[in-house]
């Protein structure tokens, strides 16, 4: 049985809460009876192509598949990444202990065939045998433990808020770290200890940042020697030139001048061989340019086509694959960058001044919706009792007057050279919000920076007072949304400047630590209500939208993922 047909195991709730359960890969018959699957219906609305015969697979060829990416990767070591453009590439090179089913959100075995725990603190992972990294190093339990130890052993730059971003949010550092240790108790059994029971472990290990990498290559090319020079990170040789995983593709090179990342098929892959010999990601920041290249036949597909082009693309014979919405676009407000935002009346005014219904209707695709909170309604913990803040310009003006800020001036940042699943056209969304704020008497100062040229670093480092960002969930978990935004003293919303910061941190931790599923859901519902209350309101969730990708008529096997976690090894091309 191929790796692509490993049985779906339990969903988020069962995986996190039933501590004595195990997840197994049945390599003879698929298990279709998995219960409690959090992502059971995820992906059902996506149109995907799978013309590969009985197993949905096509015969491998030496063809080259060229995909138009919306932005440049920041590094090829996913541990130091936090952006989708990097993960799009690294997912093809690396694998994780725990995977996610194609087209859905259920967890499946990947490099671990099963994982069990008696108490939620000590977890035994059985490691898949017969797997080697691209450099020939064997995958075994010790290699897995070497990765866990590498993650925890970071220098000051690595531990900075935008260094090892995911690890800092998910595990933390020092005495408060979730990570307790890893021991290879047998050749293919890694025993991982966590310091407290948490709903996020072990499902968190399915995230791209926790890809298992070759210990040999990481040591040889100094994988942990990340440095911070001024406001920018300098990544070590490993993450720039020698990324080494177990995945279906191997890294060949990054031509920065040409804007291309080239991967080649891993002929020693332990699962089903990739359907093409070469995979090229061509960086084309402008969506119109991506469409023109598809029409010219110089690329075979691209991500994030403009919704207004979907019908025309299909009429021309292309395949538009629509993902189920699993994201949120938000307008972040950071009082560290602008102390005016410490006043809740100012934050409320900025929210009431936004016509989000019009924004969704005019700027986002069909199926998009106004957000009432910082997670989509498919995630357990979403609160149905939270009403959307109403659009009321006069109320916004009155609130600003009460705050003594009738002449409010604020910097509003938006990214250039990028398109995101939740933000198809950043400038047009910026223009709409700017017009709304100006109608309420607010003076808007424009700041724009390239997505991979300062925007992410500056917004994560609290240099932007108001800015657009968003999130596509990595897994079906409230913590994956709320902790990613609000955990820690240096989060991107600058909540340490607010009186409610300590309560926010305490409530996030309490919800995550609650072992009972129903009780944990109730805690997250309460937390969402508090976050959206007039007294807190650290930012402004705007919308949820269904992104798409498009491939040419002669492309088979592309399966759209609600997590935007597509596996390109299933793709084939017919001439």
CORJOVEN-V278191 format. One record per residue. N is the residue number from 1. RES is the residue in one letter. SS is DSSP state (helix for helix, strand for strand, loop for the rest). Layout:
# CORJOVEN-V278191
n=N res=RES ss=SS
n=N res=RES ss=SS
This chain:
# CORJOVEN-V278191
n=1 res=X ss=loop
n=2 res=X ss=loop
n=3 res=X ss=helix
n=4 res=X ss=helix
n=5 res=X ss=helix
n=6 res=X ss=loop
n=7 res=X ss=loop
n=8 res=X ss=strand
n=9 res=X ss=loop
n=10 res=X ss=loop
n=11 res=X ss=loop
n=12 res=X ss=helix
n=13 res=X ss=helix
n=14 res=X ss=helix
n=15 res=X ss=helix
n=16 res=X ss=helix
n=17 res=X ss=helix
n=18 res=X ss=loop
n=19 res=X ss=loop
n=20 res=X ss=loop
n=21 res=X ss=loop
n=22 res=X ss=loop
n=23 res=X ss=loop
n=24 res=X ss=loop
n=25 res=X ss=loop
n=26 res=X ss=loop
n=27 res=X ss=loop
n=28 res=X ss=loop
n=29 res=X ss=loop
n=30 res=X ss=loop
n=31 res=X ss=loop
n=32 res=X ss=loop
n=33 res=X ss=loop
n=34 res=X ss=loop
n=35 res=X ss=loop
n=36 res=X ss=loop
n=37 res=X ss=loop
n=38 res=X ss=loop
n=39 res=X ss=loop
n=40 res=X ss=loop
n=41 res=X ss=loop
n=42 res=X ss=loop
n=43 res=X ss=loop
n=44 res=X ss=loop
n=45 res=X ss=loop
n=46 res=X ss=loop
n=47 res=X ss=loop
n=48 res=X ss=loop
n=49 res=X ss=loop
n=50 res=X ss=loop
n=51 res=X ss=loop
n=52 res=X ss=loop
n=53 res=X ss=helix
n=54 res=X ss=helix
n=55 res=X ss=helix
n=56 res=X ss=loop
n=57 res=X ss=loop
n=58 res=X ss=loop
n=59 res=X ss=loop
n=60 res=X ss=loop
n=61 res=X ss=loop
n=62 res=X ss=loop
n=63 res=X ss=loop
n=64 res=X ss=strand
n=65 res=X ss=strand
n=66 res=X ss=strand
n=67 res=X ss=strand
n=68 res=X ss=strand
n=69 res=X ss=strand
n=70 res=X ss=loop
n=71 res=X ss=loop
n=72 res=X ss=loop
n=73 res=X ss=loop
n=74 res=X ss=loop
n=75 res=X ss=loop
n=76 res=X ss=loop
n=77 res=X ss=loop
n=78 res=X ss=helix
n=79 res=X ss=helix
n=80 res=X ss=helix
n=81 res=X ss=loop
n=82 res=X ss=loop
n=83 res=X ss=loop
n=84 res=X ss=helix
n=85 res=X ss=helix
n=86 res=X ss=helix
n=87 res=X ss=helix
n=88 res=X ss=helix
n=89 res=X ss=helix
n=90 res=X ss=helix
n=91 res=X ss=helix
n=92 res=X ss=helix
n=93 res=X ss=helix
n=94 res=X ss=loop
n=95 res=X ss=strand
n=96 res=X ss=loop
n=97 res=X ss=loop
n=98 res=X ss=strand
n=99 res=X ss=strand
n=100 res=X ss=strand
n=101 res=X ss=loop
n=102 res=X ss=loop
n=103 res=X ss=loop
n=104 res=X ss=loop
n=105 res=X ss=loop
n=106 res=X ss=loop
n=107 res=X ss=strand
n=108 res=X ss=strand
n=109 res=X ss=strand
n=110 res=X ss=loop
n=111 res=X ss=loop
n=112 res=X ss=strand
n=113 res=X ss=strand
n=114 res=X ss=strand
n=115 res=X ss=strand
n=116 res=X ss=strand
n=117 res=X ss=strand
n=118 res=X ss=loop
n=119 res=X ss=loop
n=120 res=X ss=loop
n=121 res=X ss=loop
n=122 res=X ss=strand
n=123 res=X ss=strand
n=124 res=X ss=strand
n=125 res=X ss=strand
n=126 res=X ss=strand
n=127 res=X ss=strand
n=128 res=X ss=loop
n=129 res=X ss=loop
n=130 res=X ss=loop
n=131 res=X ss=loop
n=132 res=X ss=strand
n=133 res=X ss=loop
n=134 res=X ss=loop
n=135 res=X ss=loop
n=136 res=X ss=loop
n=137 res=X ss=loop
n=138 res=X ss=strand
n=139 res=X ss=loop
n=140 res=X ss=loop
n=141 res=X ss=helix
n=142 res=X ss=helix
n=143 res=X ss=helix
n=144 res=X ss=helix
n=145 res=X ss=helix
n=146 res=X ss=helix
n=147 res=X ss=helix
n=148 res=X ss=helix
n=149 res=X ss=helix
n=150 res=X ss=helix
n=151 res=X ss=helix
n=152 res=X ss=helix
n=153 res=X ss=loop
n=154 res=X ss=loop
n=155 res=X ss=loop
n=156 res=X ss=loop
n=157 res=X ss=loop
n=158 res=X ss=loop
n=159 res=X ss=loop
n=160 res=X ss=loop
n=161 res=X ss=loop
n=162 res=X ss=loop
n=163 res=X ss=loop
n=164 res=X ss=loop
n=165 res=X ss=helix
n=166 res=X ss=helix
n=167 res=X ss=helix
n=168 res=X ss=helix
n=169 res=X ss=helix
n=170 res=X ss=helix
n=171 res=X ss=loop
n=172 res=X ss=loop
n=173 res=X ss=loop
n=174 res=X ss=helix
n=175 res=X ss=helix
n=176 res=X ss=helix
n=177 res=X ss=loop
n=178 res=X ss=loop
n=179 res=X ss=strand
n=180 res=X ss=strand
n=181 res=X ss=strand
n=182 res=X ss=strand
n=183 res=X ss=strand
n=184 res=X ss=strand
n=185 res=X ss=strand
n=186 res=X ss=strand
n=187 res=X ss=loop
n=188 res=X ss=loop
n=189 res=X ss=strand
n=190 res=X ss=strand
n=191 res=X ss=strand
n=192 res=X ss=strand
n=193 res=X ss=strand
n=194 res=X ss=strand
n=195 res=X ss=loop
n=196 res=X ss=loop
n=197 res=X ss=loop
n=198 res=X ss=loop
n=199 res=X ss=loop
n=200 res=X ss=loop
n=201 res=X ss=loop
n=202 res=X ss=loop
n=203 res=X ss=helix
n=204 res=X ss=helix
n=205 res=X ss=helix
n=206 res=X ss=helix
n=207 res=X ss=loop
n=208 res=X ss=helix
n=209 res=X ss=helix
n=210 res=X ss=helix
n=211 res=X ss=loop
n=212 res=X ss=strand
n=213 res=X ss=loop
n=214 res=X ss=loop
n=215 res=X ss=helix
n=216 res=X ss=helix
n=217 res=X ss=helix
n=218 res=X ss=helix
n=219 res=X ss=helix
n=220 res=X ss=helix
n=221 res=X ss=loop
n=222 res=X ss=loop
n=223 res=X ss=loop
n=224 res=X ss=loop
n=225 res=X ss=loop
n=226 res=X ss=loop
n=227 res=X ss=strand
n=228 res=X ss=strand
n=229 res=X ss=strand
n=230 res=X ss=loop
n=231 res=X ss=loop
n=232 res=X ss=strand
n=233 res=X ss=strand
n=234 res=X ss=strand
n=235 res=X ss=loop
n=236 res=X ss=loop
n=237 res=X ss=helix
n=238 res=X ss=helix
n=239 res=X ss=helix
n=240 res=X ss=helix
n=241 res=X ss=helix
n=242 res=X ss=loop
n=243 res=X ss=loop
n=244 res=X ss=loop
n=245 res=X ss=loop
n=246 res=X ss=loop
n=247 res=X ss=loop
n=248 res=X ss=loop
n=249 res=X ss=strand
n=250 res=X ss=strand
n=251 res=X ss=strand
n=252 res=X ss=strand
n=253 res=X ss=strand
n=254 res=X ss=strand
n=255 res=X ss=strand
n=256 res=X ss=loop
n=257 res=X ss=loop
n=258 res=X ss=loop
n=259 res=X ss=loop
n=260 res=X ss=strand
n=261 res=X ss=strand
n=262 res=X ss=strand
n=263 res=X ss=strand
n=264 res=X ss=strand
n=265 res=X ss=strand
n=266 res=X ss=loop
n=267 res=X ss=loop
n=268 res=X ss=loop
n=269 res=X ss=loop
n=270 res=X ss=loop
n=271 res=X ss=loop
n=272 res=X ss=loop
n=273 res=X ss=loop
n=274 res=X ss=loop
n=275 res=X ss=loop
n=276 res=X ss=loop
n=277 res=X ss=loop
n=278 res=X ss=strand
n=279 res=X ss=strand
n=280 res=X ss=strand
n=281 res=X ss=strand
n=282 res=X ss=strand
n=283 res=X ss=strand
n=284 res=X ss=loop
n=285 res=X ss=loop
n=286 res=X ss=loop
n=287 res=X ss=helix
n=288 res=X ss=helix
n=289 res=X ss=helix
n=290 res=X ss=helix
n=291 res=X ss=helix
n=292 res=X ss=helix
n=293 res=X ss=helix
n=294 res=X ss=helix
n=295 res=X ss=helix
n=296 res=X ss=helix
n=297 res=X ss=loop
n=298 res=X ss=loop
n=299 res=X ss=loop
n=300 res=X ss=loop
n=301 res=X ss=strand
n=302 res=X ss=strand
n=303 res=X ss=strand
n=304 res=X ss=loop
n=305 res=X ss=loop
n=306 res=X ss=loop
n=307 res=X ss=helix
n=308 res=X ss=helix
n=309 res=X ss=helix
n=310 res=X ss=helix
n=311 res=X ss=helix
n=312 res=X ss=helix
n=313 res=X ss=helix
n=314 res=X ss=helix
n=315 res=X ss=helix
n=316 res=X ss=loop
n=317 res=X ss=loop
n=318 res=X ss=loop
n=319 res=X ss=strand
n=320 res=X ss=strand
n=321 res=X ss=strand
n=322 res=X ss=strand
n=323 res=X ss=loop
n=324 res=X ss=loop
n=325 res=X ss=loop
n=326 res=X ss=loop
n=327 res=X ss=strand
n=328 res=X ss=strand
n=329 res=X ss=strand
n=330 res=X ss=strand
n=331 res=X ss=strand
n=332 res=X ss=strand
n=333 res=X ss=strand
n=334 res=X ss=loop
n=335 res=X ss=loop
n=336 res=X ss=loop
n=337 res=X ss=loop
n=338 res=X ss=loop
n=339 res=X ss=helix
n=340 res=X ss=helix
n=341 res=X ss=helix
n=342 res=X ss=helix
n=343 res=X ss=loop
n=344 res=X ss=helix
n=345 res=X ss=helix
n=346 res=X ss=helix
n=347 res=X ss=helix
n=348 res=X ss=helix
n=349 res=X ss=helix
n=350 res=X ss=helix
n=351 res=X ss=helix
n=352 res=X ss=helix
n=353 res=X ss=loop
n=354 res=X ss=loop
n=355 res=X ss=loop
n=356 res=X ss=helix
n=357 res=X ss=helix
n=358 res=X ss=helix
n=359 res=X ss=helix
n=360 res=X ss=helix
n=361 res=X ss=helix
n=362 res=X ss=helix
n=363 res=X ss=helix
n=364 res=X ss=loop
n=365 res=X ss=loop
n=366 res=X ss=loop
n=367 res=X ss=loop
n=368 res=X ss=loop
n=369 res=X ss=strand
n=370 res=X ss=strand
n=371 res=X ss=loop
n=372 res=X ss=loop
n=373 res=X ss=loop
n=374 res=X ss=loop
n=375 res=X ss=loop
n=376 res=X ss=loop
n=377 res=X ss=loop
n=378 res=X ss=loop
n=379 res=X ss=loop
n=380 res=X ss=loop
n=381 res=X ss=loop
n=382 res=X ss=loop
n=383 res=X ss=loop
n=384 res=X ss=loop
n=385 res=X ss=loop
n=386 res=X ss=loop
n=387 res=X ss=loop
n=388 res=X ss=loop
n=389 res=X ss=loop
n=390 res=X ss=loop
n=391 res=X ss=loop
n=392 res=X ss=loop
n=393 res=X ss=helix
n=394 res=X ss=helix
n=395 res=X ss=helix
n=396 res=X ss=helix
n=397 res=X ss=helix
n=398 res=X ss=helix
n=399 res=X ss=helix
n=400 res=X ss=helix
n=401 res=X ss=helix
n=402 res=X ss=helix
n=403 res=X ss=loop
n=404 res=X ss=loop
n=405 res=X ss=loop
n=406 res=X ss=loop
n=407 res=X ss=loop
n=408 res=X ss=loop
n=409 res=X ss=strand
n=410 res=X ss=strand
n=411 res=X ss=strand
n=412 res=X ss=strand
n=413 res=X ss=strand
n=414 res=X ss=strand
n=415 res=X ss=strand
n=416 res=X ss=strand
n=417 res=X ss=loop
n=418 res=X ss=loop
n=419 res=X ss=loop
n=420 res=X ss=strand
n=421 res=X ss=loop
n=422 res=X ss=loop
n=423 res=X ss=strand
n=424 res=X ss=loop
n=425 res=X ss=loop
n=426 res=X ss=helix
n=427 res=X ss=helix
n=428 res=X ss=helix
n=429 res=X ss=helix
n=430 res=X ss=helix
n=431 res=X ss=helix
n=432 res=X ss=helix
n=433 res=X ss=helix
n=434 res=X ss=helix
n=435 res=X ss=helix
n=436 res=X ss=helix
n=437 res=X ss=helix
n=438 res=X ss=helix
n=439 res=X ss=helix
n=440 res=X ss=loop
n=441 res=X ss=loop
n=442 res=X ss=loop
n=443 res=X ss=strand
n=444 res=X ss=strand
n=445 res=X ss=strand
n=446 res=X ss=strand
n=447 res=X ss=strand
n=448 res=X ss=strand
n=449 res=X ss=strand
n=450 res=X ss=strand
n=451 res=X ss=helix
n=452 res=X ss=helix
n=453 res=X ss=helix
n=454 res=X ss=helix
n=455 res=X ss=helix
n=456 res=X ss=helix
n=457 res=X ss=helix
n=458 res=X ss=helix
n=459 res=X ss=helix
n=460 res=X ss=helix
n=461 res=X ss=loop
n=462 res=X ss=loop
n=463 res=X ss=loop
n=464 res=X ss=loop
n=465 res=X ss=loop
n=466 res=X ss=strand
n=467 res=X ss=strand
n=468 res=X ss=strand
n=469 res=X ss=strand
n=470 res=X ss=strand
n=471 res=X ss=strand
n=472 res=X ss=strand
n=473 res=X ss=loop
n=474 res=X ss=loop
n=475 res=X ss=loop
n=476 res=X ss=loop
n=477 res=X ss=loop
n=478 res=X ss=helix
n=479 res=X ss=helix
n=480 res=X ss=helix
n=481 res=X ss=helix
n=482 res=X ss=helix
n=483 res=X ss=helix
n=484 res=X ss=helix
n=485 res=X ss=helix
n=486 res=X ss=helix
n=487 res=X ss=loop
n=488 res=X ss=loop
n=489 res=X ss=loop
n=490 res=X ss=loop
n=491 res=X ss=loop
n=492 res=X ss=loop
n=493 res=X ss=loop
n=494 res=X ss=loop
n=495 res=X ss=helix
n=496 res=X ss=helix
n=497 res=X ss=helix
n=498 res=X ss=loop
n=499 res=X ss=loop
n=500 res=X ss=loop
n=501 res=X ss=helix
n=502 res=X ss=helix
n=503 res=X ss=helix
n=504 res=X ss=helix
n=505 res=X ss=helix
n=506 res=X ss=helix
n=507 res=X ss=helix
n=508 res=X ss=helix
n=509 res=X ss=helix
n=510 res=X ss=helix
n=511 res=X ss=helix
n=512 res=X ss=helix
n=513 res=X ss=helix
n=514 res=X ss=loop
n=515 res=X ss=loop
n=516 res=X ss=loop
n=517 res=X ss=helix
n=518 res=X ss=helix
n=519 res=X ss=helix
n=520 res=X ss=helix
n=521 res=X ss=helix
n=522 res=X ss=helix
n=523 res=X ss=helix
n=524 res=X ss=helix
n=525 res=X ss=helix
n=526 res=X ss=helix
n=527 res=X ss=helix
n=528 res=X ss=helix
n=529 res=X ss=helix
n=530 res=X ss=helix
n=531 res=X ss=helix
n=532 res=X ss=loop
n=533 res=X ss=loop
n=534 res=X ss=loop
n=535 res=X ss=loop
n=536 res=X ss=loop
n=537 res=X ss=loop
n=538 res=X ss=loop
n=539 res=X ss=strand
n=540 res=X ss=strand
n=541 res=X ss=strand
n=542 res=X ss=strand
n=543 res=X ss=strand
n=544 res=X ss=strand
n=545 res=X ss=loop
n=546 res=X ss=loop
n=547 res=X ss=loop
n=548 res=X ss=strand
n=549 res=X ss=strand
n=550 res=X ss=strand
n=551 res=X ss=strand
n=552 res=X ss=loop
n=553 res=X ss=loop
n=554 res=X ss=loop
n=555 res=X ss=strand
n=556 res=X ss=strand
n=557 res=X ss=loop
n=558 res=X ss=loop
n=559 res=X ss=loop
n=560 res=X ss=loop
n=561 res=X ss=loop
n=562 res=X ss=loop
n=563 res=X ss=loop
n=564 res=X ss=loop
n=565 res=X ss=loop
n=566 res=X ss=loop
n=567 res=X ss=loop
n=568 res=X ss=helix
n=569 res=X ss=helix
n=570 res=X ss=helix
n=571 res=X ss=loop
n=572 res=X ss=strand
n=573 res=X ss=strand
n=574 res=X ss=loop
n=575 res=X ss=loop
